Amino acid sequence: MAILFARRPPHGDVTQLPTTPRQSAVVVLTFLFPAISLVIFSLRAYGRLKTRQWGIDDYLCGFATLLALVMMGPTYMYIKLSFVGFHNYEVPQPYDAAPGLWWFYVAQMIYNPILAFVKASVLVFLLRLGGQKKAVRWSIHGLNIFNVLHAVSVFFVALLQCLPIEANWDFAVKANAVCVAREFHVIASILTILTDFLVLGIPFWIFLGLKMPMGTKVALIGVFMVGLVVIIVALIRLVEICKIYYASKPTDDFFYSITIVYSTIEVNLAIISASVPALRYLVRNWFPQLFGSSAKGKYDTSGQMYYGQASRTGARTADHIGLKDIRGSRHHTEIRSESPTGSEEEIMTYNGIIRTMDVHQSYSQAGPTTTNSRDSGSFNMKQPVTTQSTSL
């Protein structure tokens, strides 16, 4: 990277360059989407750490978020130096394309790794959900291997797309350089979109085979379908790239195109969609009325939900009469009717599916009660099932 920066073409202060309303809108989007993805990932990280569920998928998504923030700089510099959003007749003369193209080259090096890290994060998370199914497990491993190979190959081909490297931004050098065909960018984008569709299909495979209420099944799939928006943006970006490469005649208003902003929107929407399932714990705690849960309790800082605090009187409570507490026990067992964290792992844990049930026991006593007896208590425990998913 130091060698690359040493070859950067000189340019003036970009803040002193003129702008247009269209370019200003593009600049706002360039900074807005990374800011949103940073907030969403921060909420994801907070929820995962609070419930002690931080995993490899969070590291991968976090690194993608970091790269997305780094990508803002080169993208902004390209937008300003290449006068993106200007009409052709509005571009100040003389115009030197080299500085802007250098920053565009740097942005290219960051774009593909972001998508690869996000996709790996989603696949690792899906492996935790559907890992007990052999077919699902092998499919996810296969997609992960393809994702890694695709990311590495695209990165190095993009890095060396022209030799010498200066030909990527210096037209004088490019005249005698060796460069990959423009079809490379189109094929790489198509492969990315194809794997997006395959990854998006895995949640259907996992959840449609499970025995659960249809409403829950639709809600779970709906959360993962947020990723469909990323594919739509990727398709729009691909169409714009094809327009540039394969237009019957070159456009007279090349600078007016804002194709670069689709890359920013795509990578940050990918981070957001990958983080949405992990936000359920926070949403459930902050807005419990949205879920219509009948559970009477609250979560503690570890994500555990506790019900029905015992009373030392002998009176009947409004809901039930509980059994006497068993003191001195060093083991804690509970039956849960809901996820212990309220997270996206509502029905599954790292090691398999959880079969859940509510148990409420009441006990009435004819004689007088003692001061050490408790009349209110409900308890919950979980039964891990790590065999077949159809056991639910």
C-alpha positions, -999 to +999 in steps of 0.1 A: +000+000+000+029+023+007+042+017-028+008+025-042+005+058-023+040+068-034+027+067-070-004+088-063-008+117-088-007+151-072-038+172-069-051+202-051-074+207-022-107+190-031-127+211-007-120+241-030-134+224-061-168+234-074-198+212-068-234+207-080-266+197-062-263+162-078-227+158-066-237+170-032-264+144-030-239+117-039-215+129-013-242+128+014-251+092+004-214+083+005-212+092+042-248+085+052-248+047+044-216+039+062-228+059+092-260+039+093-242+006+089-218+016+117-248+023+140-265-010+131-234-030+136-227-013+169-262-023+181-255-058+169-222-059+188-239-045+220-266-071+219-242-100+212-218-090+240-246-084+264-260-119+258-225-134+256-231-147+221-202-130+203-189-153+176-168-155+145-196-141+124-195-109+144-157-105+139-162-110+101-190-085+100-170-061+121-141-062+098-164-055+069-178-025+087-143-012+093-135-016+056-167+002+046-156+032+067-122+031+051-138+030+017-155+064+023-123+083+019-113+070-016-149+072-028-152+108-017-119+118-033-129+101-066-163+119-066-147+153-061-117+149-084-137+132-112-165+157-110-192+131-106-226+146-110-215+173-134-227+178-169-199+176-194-200+213-201-197+221-164-164+203-158-136+228-152-109+229-178-082+217-181-093+184-166-068+158-154-084+124-149-054+107-133-059+118-096-096+107-096-088+074-113-061+066-087-086+070-059-111+049-078-085+022-081-080+022-043-117+020-037-119-010-060-094-028-038-117-023-008-151-030-024-149-067-031-134-077+003-163-060+021-188-081+003-167-113+009-165-107+046-202-099+049-211-131+030-187-152+052-203-137+083-238-147+071-227-182+061-210-188+095-242-176+112-264-199+091-240-227+099-249-222+136-286-223+128-287-252+104-255-271+112-274-301+125-285-309+089-258-326+070-270-313+036-272-278+048-238-280+065-220-292+034-238-266+012-227-238+035-191-251+036-192-253-002-204-217-005-179-205+020-150-221+001-163-206-032-167-172-015-131-173-003-117-184-036-138-158-055-127-130-031-090-139-034-090-143-071-111-111-078-088-091-054-056-100-071-070-097-106-083-063-097-050-054-082-031-064-113-058-057-139-032-035-157+005-040-159+023-017-151-001-007-124+002+030-133-019+022-164-050+021-142-049+059-139-023+071-164-036+071-199-001+077-213+011+045-197-020+026-206-013+029-243+014+003-240+001-017-210-015-051-207-049-050-191-076-076-184-107-074-206-137-053-193-157-085-192-138-094-160-158-067-140-191-079-155-184-116-148-172-109-112-204-089-105-225-117-119-208-143-098-213-121-067-250-118-074-253-155-080-238-164-047-260-138-030-290-157-043-276-190-031-269-176+004-304-161+005-319-195-003-303-213+027-327-198+054-356-211+034-340-245+033-335-244+071-368-230+083-393-244+058-385-279+070-391-271+107-423-277+125-433-243+139-462-219+136-465-205+101-464-169+115-430-176+132-417-193+101-427-163+079-412-138+104-379-156+105-376-159+067-387-122+064-358-111+085-333-128+062-352-115+031-338-081+039-308-093+019-329-092-012-326-054-012-288-059-015-293-080-046-316-054-062-289-027-057-262-051-071-284-057-102-288-019-107-251-015-104-245-042-129-269-026-154-251+007-150-217-010-156-230-026-187-243+007-200-208+022-197-190-008-213-215-018-240-235+013-249-240+015-287-224+050-286-205+066-258-225+090-237-218+127-241-224+132-203-201+106-187-195+127-156-232+129-148-233+091-141-234+082-104-226+045-107-200+048-080-226+055-053-243+021-060-211+004-048-213+023-015-250+016-010-245-021-018-217-029+006-234-010+035-268-025+029-251-059+030-237-051+064-271-038+076-289-069+063-264-092+079-269-074+113-307-072+113-313-108+126-290-101+156-310-070+166-340-090+178-328-092+214-326-054+216-359-048+198-376-073+220-364-057+252-369-021+241-402-026+224-418-057+240-453-048+228-443-055+192-440-092+199-472-098+219-454-122+243-475-136+271-444-142+292-444-123+325-409-115+332-379-095+322-344-101+310-314-096+332-280-084+319-270-118+308-301-122+287-319-147+310-356-142+317-369-147+352-405-152+362-427-149+393-407-137+422-417-158+453-436-143+482-431-151+518-468-147+527-493-174+525-518-154+504-528-164+469-513-143+442-532-129+413-520-156+389-511-188+408-499-203+440-464-215+439-446-244+455-422-240+484-387-229+473-359-255+475-330-238+492-294-248+491-295-260+455-264-251+435-279-260+401-302-237+381-325-252+356-352-235+337-378-242+311-382-214+285-411-206+263-390-181+245-354-176+235-331-169+265-318-139+247-347-129+225-322-129+197-324-142+162-317-176+177-353-178+189-355-215+182-319-226+179-286-224+197-250-229+188-254-267+193-288-274+178-325-268+182-341-261+215-375-277+223-392-253+247-422-255+270-438-235+298-444-251+332-465-234+358-473-254+390-497-244+417-502-258+451-529-251+477-524-258+513-554-264+537-535-257+569-517-226+580-485-216+563-452-210+579-432-179+575-406-199+555-431-210+528-436-193+496-468-192+477-458-180+443-434-196+419-431-206+383-400-220+368-386-227+334-359-250+320-347-259+285-343-292+268-316-292+242-323-314+213-293-320+190-306-348+168-330-342+139-346-308+133-379-325+126-381-335+163-398-302+170 
